[in-house]
Amino acid sequence: MTEAANAPLTCAGKGPLALGRKGPLALIAGEGALPVAIARKLSEEGTPPLILTLRDDLEIFRPLAGKLVHLRAPSLGRCVHEIKAWGAGALIMAGRVPKRVIYCFPLLFDPLTRSVLARSLRDDHSLLGSIVAAFEEEGIQVLPYWQILPEFLASEGRLAERDPTEKEWADVNCGREILRVTLPCSFGQAVAVAAGAVVAVEAMEGTDAMIERAGTLSGTGSVVKMMKNGQDLRYDLPTIGPATIEAMHKAGLTCLAVETGHTLIVDPDETLSLAGKYGIAVVGIKP
């Protein structure tokens, strides 16, 4: 990893102006709290976006959207059409879209979606890269969402009320070494470790589901979440939030380590307050 790639992200400004963009914006909203936070920030700054989503909880987006489009199935062609009709030359992609939709809706895919899937590997990095390339080929710029919420980036050191214990630090360091191996393979953005044993590695299911699985296997341990070298900073930063802490509490896991400057903490006040309430250590670590 180069020094530049390893450096924590910084942003002098905030909101759309920090992105160097003016005018209409579009947001493809996946699962989780991150796209909601982005939509709220854009709306508060006077640029409510066109929101395109597969989610069913549309009411949370209605007061935040300039226009809301509910996608019944993944359709890049529909997205391109709606974005151009909205007059937006730029797009933000945020939130997790479950990869199971690739296998559940193949007969419903439009030609552009089928074309992207045909030319892409199914790992997250390749698939997202192909989707971004398809939008850019249509003249739609994909913007880095972290610049809208720079205050959400994890800092170094203790983030919640307590420091990790010596035992938790040992598991964190073990997890960091495991991620050095798994991340270049395009899986395992997070790992759960208990007493030096790898309990669970994140795959297609996402971090919170991995934590739940770890709870059924060990009922204790630490979680380490980091970013792959070369990950595209426009759309693919690791993210944690209140749901992550709730999942850890339910699973019995007691320490969470995230990569400094390359992890977004959604609703940071609530997230870290919950961690303090449950006695969960949260710490920012260097790669």
C-alpha positions as CSV (number, residue, x, y, z in Angstrom):
1,M,0.0,0.0,0.0
2,T,1.4,3.4,-1.0
3,E,1.7,6.2,1.6
4,A,-1.0,8.2,-0.3
5,A,-3.4,5.2,-0.3
6,N,-2.7,4.6,3.4
7,A,-3.3,8.2,4.4
8,P,-6.5,9.0,6.3
9,L,-9.1,10.8,4.2
10,T,-9.5,14.5,4.9
11,C,-11.8,17.1,3.5
12,A,-11.6,20.9,3.9
13,G,-15.2,21.5,3.0
14,K,-18.6,19.8,3.5
15,G,-21.5,18.9,1.4
16,P,-22.0,19.3,-2.4
17,L,-19.5,22.2,-2.6
18,A,-16.8,20.0,-1.1
19,L,-17.5,17.6,-4.0
20,G,-16.9,20.4,-6.5
21,R,-20.4,20.0,-7.9
22,K,-23.4,22.3,-8.2
23,G,-26.8,21.4,-9.6
24,P,-28.9,18.2,-9.3
25,L,-27.5,15.1,-7.7
26,A,-28.7,11.5,-7.8
27,L,-28.3,8.9,-4.9
28,I,-28.6,5.2,-5.3
29,A,-29.6,4.2,-1.8
30,G,-28.8,0.7,-0.6
31,E,-29.4,-0.8,2.8
32,G,-28.4,0.7,6.1
33,A,-28.3,4.2,7.7
34,L,-25.6,5.7,5.5
35,P,-27.8,6.6,2.5
36,V,-30.4,8.1,4.8
37,A,-27.7,10.3,6.5
38,I,-26.4,11.4,3.0
39,A,-29.9,12.2,1.8
40,R,-30.6,14.2,5.0
41,K,-27.4,16.2,4.6
42,L,-28.1,17.0,1.0
43,S,-31.7,18.0,1.7
44,E,-30.6,20.3,4.6
45,E,-28.1,22.0,2.3
46,G,-30.8,22.7,-0.2
47,T,-30.0,20.1,-2.8
48,P,-32.5,17.2,-2.2
49,P,-31.4,14.4,-4.5
50,L,-33.1,12.1,-6.9
51,I,-33.2,8.9,-4.8
52,L,-33.3,5.5,-6.5
53,T,-33.7,2.5,-4.2
54,L,-34.7,-1.2,-4.0
55,R,-35.6,-0.6,-0.3
56,D,-39.2,-1.0,0.8
57,D,-39.0,1.6,3.7
58,L,-39.7,4.5,1.3
59,E,-41.3,6.8,3.8
60,I,-37.9,7.5,5.4
61,F,-36.7,9.0,2.1
62,R,-39.8,10.9,1.0
63,P,-39.2,14.1,2.9
64,L,-35.5,14.1,1.9
65,A,-35.8,13.5,-1.8
66,G,-36.3,15.8,-4.7
67,K,-37.8,12.8,-6.5
68,L,-38.0,9.2,-5.2
69,V,-37.9,6.2,-7.5
70,H,-38.7,2.7,-6.2
71,L,-36.8,0.0,-8.2
72,R,-38.7,-3.3,-8.3
73,A,-35.5,-5.1,-9.5
74,P,-31.9,-4.1,-10.1
75,S,-32.0,-2.0,-13.3
76,L,-29.0,0.1,-14.3
77,G,-30.8,1.1,-17.5
78,R,-33.7,2.6,-15.5
79,C,-31.2,4.4,-13.2
80,V,-29.5,6.0,-16.2
81,H,-32.8,7.0,-17.7
82,E,-34.0,8.6,-14.4
83,I,-30.8,10.3,-13.7
84,K,-30.6,11.9,-17.1
85,A,-34.3,12.9,-16.9
86,W,-33.6,14.6,-13.5
87,G,-30.8,16.6,-15.2
88,A,-28.1,15.2,-12.8
89,G,-24.6,14.7,-14.2
90,A,-23.4,13.2,-10.9
91,L,-24.3,10.3,-8.8
92,I,-23.6,9.0,-5.3
93,M,-23.8,5.3,-4.5
94,A,-24.2,4.4,-0.8
95,G,-25.4,1.6,1.3
96,R,-25.2,-2.2,0.8
97,V,-27.1,-3.8,-2.0
98,P,-27.3,-7.5,-1.0
99,K,-25.5,-9.6,-3.6
100,R,-28.3,-12.2,-3.4
101,V,-30.3,-10.0,-5.8
102,I,-27.9,-11.0,-8.5
103,Y,-29.1,-14.6,-8.2
104,C,-32.8,-13.8,-7.3
105,F,-33.7,-11.5,-10.2
106,P,-31.8,-12.6,-13.3
107,L,-34.9,-12.8,-15.6
108,L,-35.8,-9.2,-14.6
109,F,-32.5,-7.6,-15.5
110,D,-32.5,-5.0,-18.2
111,P,-29.9,-5.2,-21.1
112,L,-27.4,-2.8,-19.4
113,T,-27.5,-4.7,-16.1
114,R,-27.0,-8.0,-17.9
115,S,-24.1,-6.5,-19.9
116,V,-22.4,-5.3,-16.7
117,L,-22.8,-8.7,-15.0
118,A,-21.6,-10.6,-18.1
119,R,-18.3,-8.6,-18.2
120,S,-17.6,-8.6,-14.4
121,L,-16.4,-11.0,-11.8
122,R,-18.8,-11.4,-8.9
123,D,-16.5,-10.2,-6.2
124,D,-17.5,-6.8,-4.7
125,H,-14.5,-4.9,-6.0
126,S,-14.9,-6.0,-9.6
127,L,-18.7,-5.8,-9.6
128,L,-18.9,-2.3,-8.2
129,G,-16.1,-1.2,-10.5
130,S,-18.0,-2.4,-13.5
131,I,-21.2,-0.6,-12.4
132,V,-19.3,2.6,-11.9
133,A,-17.7,2.2,-15.4
134,A,-21.2,1.7,-16.9
135,F,-22.4,5.0,-15.4
136,E,-19.3,6.9,-16.5
137,E,-19.7,5.6,-20.0
138,E,-23.1,7.2,-19.9
139,G,-21.6,10.5,-18.9
140,I,-22.6,10.3,-15.2
141,Q,-19.9,11.1,-12.7
142,V,-19.7,8.9,-9.5
143,L,-18.8,11.1,-6.5
144,P,-17.2,10.1,-3.2
145,Y,-19.9,10.0,-0.5
146,W,-17.4,10.4,2.4
147,Q,-16.8,14.0,1.4
148,I,-20.5,14.8,2.3
149,L,-20.0,13.5,5.8
150,P,-16.3,14.0,6.7
151,E,-17.2,14.3,10.3
152,F,-18.2,10.6,10.2
153,L,-14.7,9.4,9.5
154,A,-13.2,7.4,12.4
155,S,-10.2,9.0,14.1
156,E,-7.3,7.2,15.7
157,G,-7.4,5.8,19.3
158,R,-10.2,5.3,21.7
159,L,-13.6,6.3,20.3
160,A,-16.0,5.0,23.0
161,E,-15.9,5.2,26.8
162,R,-13.2,2.5,27.5
163,D,-10.0,1.2,26.0
164,P,-9.7,-2.4,24.9
165,T,-8.3,-4.8,27.4
166,E,-5.0,-6.6,26.9
167,K,-6.9,-9.7,25.8
168,E,-9.0,-7.7,23.3
169,W,-5.9,-5.9,21.9
170,A,-4.4,-9.4,21.3
171,D,-7.5,-10.4,19.3
172,V,-7.5,-7.1,17.4
173,N,-3.9,-7.6,16.4
174,C,-4.7,-11.2,15.4
175,G,-7.6,-10.0,13.3
176,R,-5.5,-7.3,11.6
177,E,-3.0,-10.0,10.5
178,I,-5.9,-12.1,9.2
179,L,-7.3,-9.2,7.2
180,R,-3.9,-8.6,5.6
181,V,-4.4,-12.0,3.9
182,T,-8.2,-11.9,3.2
183,L,-8.6,-8.4,1.9
184,P,-6.4,-8.8,-1.2
185,C,-8.7,-11.8,-2.1
186,S,-11.7,-9.4,-2.2
187,F,-13.5,-10.9,0.8
188,G,-13.2,-10.6,4.5
189,Q,-13.6,-6.9,5.1
190,A,-14.3,-7.8,8.8
191,V,-13.3,-10.7,11.0
192,A,-14.3,-11.8,14.5
193,V,-11.6,-13.2,16.7
194,A,-11.9,-14.8,20.2
195,A,-8.8,-15.8,22.3
196,G,-6.7,-15.8,19.1
197,A,-9.1,-18.0,17.2
198,V,-10.8,-16.8,14.0
199,V,-14.5,-17.2,14.7
200,A,-16.0,-15.7,11.6
201,V,-14.9,-13.9,8.4
202,E,-17.3,-11.6,6.6
203,A,-18.4,-12.7,3.1
204,M,-21.5,-11.9,1.1
205,E,-23.7,-11.5,4.2
206,G,-22.2,-8.2,5.5
207,T,-20.7,-7.3,8.8
208,D,-23.8,-7.3,11.0
209,A,-24.8,-10.8,9.8
210,M,-21.2,-12.0,10.4
211,I,-21.3,-10.7,13.9
212,E,-24.6,-12.5,14.5
213,R,-23.0,-15.7,13.2
214,A,-19.9,-15.2,15.5
215,G,-22.2,-14.9,18.5
216,T,-23.8,-18.3,17.8
217,L,-20.3,-19.8,17.5
218,S,-18.4,-18.2,20.4
219,G,-20.5,-15.6,22.2
220,T,-17.4,-13.5,22.8
221,G,-14.5,-11.9,21.1
222,S,-13.5,-8.8,19.1
223,V,-14.3,-7.5,15.6
224,V,-11.8,-5.9,13.3
225,K,-13.0,-4.1,10.1
226,M,-10.6,-2.6,7.6
227,M,-10.4,-1.4,4.0
228,K,-8.9,-3.3,1.1
229,N,-5.8,-1.7,-0.6
230,G,-7.0,-0.2,-3.8
231,Q,-10.6,0.0,-2.7
232,D,-12.5,2.8,-4.6
233,L,-13.0,5.7,-2.1
234,R,-16.0,7.0,-4.0
235,Y,-18.4,4.2,-3.0
236,D,-16.8,1.4,-1.0
237,L,-15.6,2.6,2.4
238,P,-16.2,0.3,5.4
239,T,-19.1,1.6,7.5
240,I,-20.4,0.9,11.0
241,G,-23.3,2.3,12.9
242,P,-25.8,1.7,15.7
243,A,-26.9,-1.6,14.2
244,T,-23.3,-2.8,14.4
245,I,-23.1,-2.1,18.1
246,E,-26.5,-3.7,18.7
247,A,-25.5,-6.8,16.8
248,M,-22.3,-7.0,18.9
249,H,-24.1,-6.6,22.1
250,K,-26.6,-9.3,21.2
251,A,-23.7,-11.6,20.1
252,G,-21.6,-11.0,23.2
253,L,-18.7,-9.4,21.3
254,T,-16.9,-6.7,23.4
255,C,-14.5,-4.8,21.2
256,L,-14.6,-3.2,17.7
257,A,-11.6,-2.0,15.9
258,V,-11.9,0.0,12.7
259,E,-9.4,1.6,10.3
260,T,-8.6,5.2,11.1
261,G,-9.7,7.7,8.4
262,H,-11.1,5.0,6.2
263,T,-14.2,4.0,8.1
264,L,-17.4,5.9,8.3
265,I,-19.3,5.9,11.6
266,V,-22.9,6.6,10.8
267,D,-24.8,8.4,13.5
268,P,-21.5,8.7,15.5
269,D,-23.1,10.1,18.7
270,E,-25.6,7.3,18.9
271,T,-23.2,4.6,17.8
272,L,-20.5,5.5,20.4
273,S,-23.1,6.2,23.1
274,L,-24.5,2.7,22.6
275,A,-21.0,1.3,22.8
276,G,-20.5,3.0,26.1
277,K,-23.9,1.8,27.4
278,Y,-23.1,-1.8,26.5
279,G,-19.4,-1.6,27.6
280,I,-18.1,-2.2,24.1
281,A,-14.7,-0.8,23.3
282,V,-14.4,1.0,20.0
283,V,-11.0,2.0,18.7
284,G,-9.5,3.4,15.5
285,I,-6.4,1.6,14.3
286,K,-3.9,2.2,11.5
287,P,-3.6,-0.4,8.8
